[in-house]
Amino acid sequence: MAGSADPEDKSSRRRTRESGSFVRDTPGSRSLSRGLLLLRAFRGGITALSNAELAAFSGLPRSTVSRLTRTLVDAGFLDYHIASATYRLGPPLWTLGANVRSGARILKLALPHMRGVADRLSTNVGLAVEDWGDMVYLDSIRRNRLGLFRRALPGMRIPVAETALGRAWLAALDEHDRQASLRLLSRRYGDDWPPLATQIRASIAQVDEAGWCEAKYRQGELISMAMPLRLPGLRVHALNLSYPVDSAHRQDVYASELLALGKGLVEAFTHETARTGA
């Protein structure tokens, strides 16, 4: 029929391909979103939670949490411990976690190069992605010469707002997504937000100018510098390199190594994607 639109012109799949971002016109499931939010409560060594604690974390009514935990227990994603009246993560999460790691193509490509830089410079090198206001380590190679600090294990979460990794990730977002993330963070930090927002703006400007940003951590004893990784077909990642404060005179060397590592990983991933079509 003359003048009718080609259905493909309105296809969300086509818009996903063209934009490089996931697009769907159908609404999501509110109940599923709430259930997944409860699973996010198990973080940072938290292995057991009650309905009351899950309600406090999620902001959902206790009655809603009770229905959701019942469903998650029935599905095997949570186990209920009768003696303590708490929930623990169930067996399917072991499988999902293992599959995430084994299927992370960028991690397979990155680890040998990360180890090379960490060994050569005696630094720590990490790769992370964002989730709900935190950066989640995919892995971290620890070669710090001080040997005093705990390993950043795969799956470990650190705050976006307070870290070089998180601020580098924010710098890579388009303005709409960045503002949405900043609104989420501002609600999380409340009255402590204004000074953090100032630091974040400075870090974003540093990434725009130099390609990386830095932040001190561990009581000011270590410096982390980080850069965003924009990978075709994947969400934005961030790569960091950290070193003792007394090695700050080598900042130019570290920055050069970090940028070269990031550029090499993007090129390798782009080449692999084009070669395999995956």
C-alpha positions in Angstrom: 0.0 0.0 0.0 1.4 3.4 -1.0 2.6 5.5 1.8 2.7 2.6 4.4 5.7 2.3 6.6 8.0 -0.6 6.2 7.6 -2.6 9.4 11.4 -3.0 9.5 11.7 0.8 9.9 10.1 0.5 13.3 11.9 -2.6 14.4 13.5 -2.2 17.8 16.1 -4.9 16.8 17.1 -2.7 13.9 17.4 0.4 16.1 19.5 -1.7 18.5 21.9 -2.6 15.7 22.1 1.0 14.4 22.5 2.6 17.8 24.7 0.1 19.4 22.4 0.2 22.5 19.7 -2.2 23.6 16.3 -1.0 22.5 12.9 -2.7 23.0 9.4 -1.2 22.7 7.7 -3.8 24.9 7.5 -2.9 28.6 9.6 -4.8 31.1 8.3 -7.0 34.0 7.9 -5.1 37.2 7.8 -8.2 39.3 10.9 -9.6 37.8 12.7 -6.3 38.3 11.8 -6.4 42.0 12.9 -10.0 42.4 16.3 -9.2 40.8 16.6 -6.2 43.1 16.4 -8.6 46.1 19.2 -10.7 44.7 21.4 -7.6 44.4 21.2 -7.2 48.2 23.7 -10.1 48.6 26.9 -8.1 48.2 30.2 -7.4 49.9 30.3 -10.6 52.0 26.6 -10.4 52.9 25.6 -14.1 52.7 22.3 -14.2 54.7 19.4 -11.8 54.9 16.0 -11.8 56.5 12.8 -10.5 54.9 13.1 -7.3 57.1 16.7 -6.7 55.8 15.7 -7.3 52.2 12.8 -4.9 52.6 15.2 -2.2 54.1 17.6 -2.7 51.2 15.0 -2.6 48.4 12.5 -0.1 49.9 9.7 -2.6 49.2 6.9 -3.4 51.6 7.5 -6.5 53.8 4.4 -8.2 52.2 5.8 -7.7 48.7 9.3 -9.0 49.8 7.6 -12.1 51.4 5.9 -12.9 48.1 9.1 -12.4 46.1 11.3 -14.5 48.4 8.7 -17.3 48.3 8.9 -17.3 44.5 12.7 -17.2 44.6 12.9 -20.1 47.0 10.4 -22.1 44.9 12.6 -21.4 41.9 15.8 -22.4 43.7 17.4 -19.0 43.5 17.2 -18.5 47.3 17.6 -21.1 50.1 15.8 -20.6 53.4 17.7 -21.3 56.6 15.1 -22.2 59.2 17.3 -21.7 62.3 18.2 -18.1 61.5 15.1 -17.3 59.5 17.3 -15.9 56.7 17.8 -16.4 53.0 20.9 -17.4 51.2 21.7 -17.5 47.5 20.8 -20.8 45.8 22.7 -23.2 43.5 21.6 -21.6 40.1 23.6 -18.5 41.0 26.8 -20.6 41.0 26.1 -21.7 37.5 25.2 -18.2 36.4 28.4 -16.7 37.9 30.6 -19.3 36.3 28.9 -18.7 32.9 29.3 -15.0 33.1 33.1 -15.4 33.7 33.6 -18.1 31.1 31.6 -16.1 28.5 33.4 -12.7 29.1 35.3 -12.5 25.8 36.9 -9.2 26.7 38.3 -10.8 29.9 39.9 -13.6 28.0 41.6 -11.2 25.7 42.5 -8.7 28.5 44.1 -11.0 31.2 47.4 -11.8 29.4 48.0 -8.1 28.6 46.9 -7.0 32.2 49.4 -9.5 33.7 52.2 -8.2 31.4 51.7 -4.6 32.6 51.3 -5.6 36.2 54.5 -7.7 36.2 56.5 -5.1 34.3 55.5 -2.1 36.5 54.8 -3.9 39.8 51.3 -2.3 39.8 47.8 -3.5 40.2 45.7 -3.7 37.0 41.9 -4.2 37.1 38.9 -4.4 34.7 35.4 -3.6 35.8 31.8 -2.9 34.7 29.1 -0.9 36.4 26.0 -2.3 38.2 23.5 -0.2 40.2 25.9 2.5 41.4 28.9 0.2 41.9 31.8 -0.9 39.8 32.1 -4.7 39.7 35.5 -6.2 39.1 35.7 -8.8 36.4 39.3 -9.4 37.6 42.3 -7.7 39.1 46.0 -8.6 38.8 47.7 -7.6 42.0 51.4 -7.0 41.8 51.8 -4.1 44.2 55.3 -4.1 45.7 54.0 -3.2 49.2 52.0 -6.5 49.4 49.9 -5.0 52.2 46.4 -4.8 50.6 43.7 -7.4 50.0 43.1 -8.8 46.5 40.2 -7.3 44.6 38.5 -10.5 43.8 36.3 -11.0 40.7 32.8 -9.9 41.7 34.0 -7.4 44.3 32.0 -4.1 44.3 33.4 -0.6 44.8 31.4 2.7 44.6 31.2 4.5 41.3 31.2 8.0 42.9 34.3 7.6 45.0 36.6 5.7 42.7 38.7 6.4 39.5 37.1 3.4 37.9 33.6 4.7 38.5 34.4 8.2 37.4 36.0 7.0 34.2 32.9 5.0 33.5 30.7 8.0 34.0 32.9 10.1 31.7 32.2 7.6 28.8 28.4 7.9 29.1 26.3 10.1 26.9 24.7 13.1 28.7 21.3 11.5 29.1 22.7 8.3 30.7 25.2 10.2 32.8 22.6 12.4 34.3 20.4 9.4 35.1 23.3 7.8 36.9 24.2 11.0 38.8 20.6 11.3 40.0 20.7 7.7 41.4 24.0 8.5 43.1 22.8 11.8 44.6 19.9 9.9 46.3 22.3 7.4 47.7 24.7 9.9 49.2 22.2 12.5 50.4 23.9 15.4 52.2 27.3 14.0 51.3 26.7 14.4 47.6 27.7 18.0 46.8 31.5 17.6 47.4 31.5 14.2 45.6 29.7 15.8 42.7 32.4 18.4 42.4 35.1 15.7 42.4 33.2 13.7 39.8 33.0 16.8 37.5 36.7 17.3 37.8 37.4 13.7 37.0 35.2 13.8 33.9 37.0 16.9 32.7 40.3 15.0 33.3 39.2 12.1 31.2 38.0 14.5 28.5 41.4 16.1 28.5 43.9 13.3 29.2 41.9 10.1 28.6 42.2 9.0 32.2 41.4 10.2 35.7 42.8 9.5 39.2 41.8 9.1 42.8 43.5 8.2 46.0 42.3 5.4 48.2 43.3 3.2 51.1 43.8 6.2 53.4 45.7 8.0 50.7 48.4 5.4 50.4 47.5 4.3 46.9 46.6 6.1 43.7 44.3 4.6 41.1 44.2 5.9 37.6 41.4 4.7 35.3 40.2 5.0 31.7 36.9 4.0 30.1 36.8 1.2 27.5 34.2 1.6 24.7 33.8 -1.9 23.2 31.7 -2.7 20.2 28.5 -4.5 21.2 29.2 -4.3 25.0 28.4 -2.0 27.8 31.1 0.5 28.8 33.9 -1.0 30.8 36.7 0.7 32.8 40.3 -0.3 33.2 42.5 0.9 36.1 46.1 0.8 37.2 47.0 1.5 40.9 50.3 2.2 42.6 51.7 3.6 45.9 51.6 7.4 46.5 55.4 7.5 46.8 55.6 6.3 43.1 53.5 9.3 41.9 56.6 10.8 40.2 56.2 8.0 37.6 52.6 9.2 36.8 53.4 9.9 33.1 54.8 6.4 32.7 51.8 4.8 34.3 49.4 6.9 32.3 51.2 6.0 29.1 51.0 2.3 29.9 47.4 2.5 30.9 46.3 4.3 27.7 48.4 1.9 25.5 46.8 -1.1 27.3 43.3 0.2 26.8 43.9 1.1 23.2 45.3 -2.4 22.6 42.4 -4.1 24.2 39.8 -2.2 22.2 41.7 -2.9 19.0 42.0 -6.6 19.9 38.4 -6.9 20.8 37.2 -5.1 17.7 39.4 -7.3 15.5 38.1 -10.5 17.3 34.5 -9.4 16.9 34.9 -8.7 13.2 36.7 -12.0 12.7 34.2 -14.2 14.5 31.0 -12.1 14.0 30.2 -12.7 17.7 
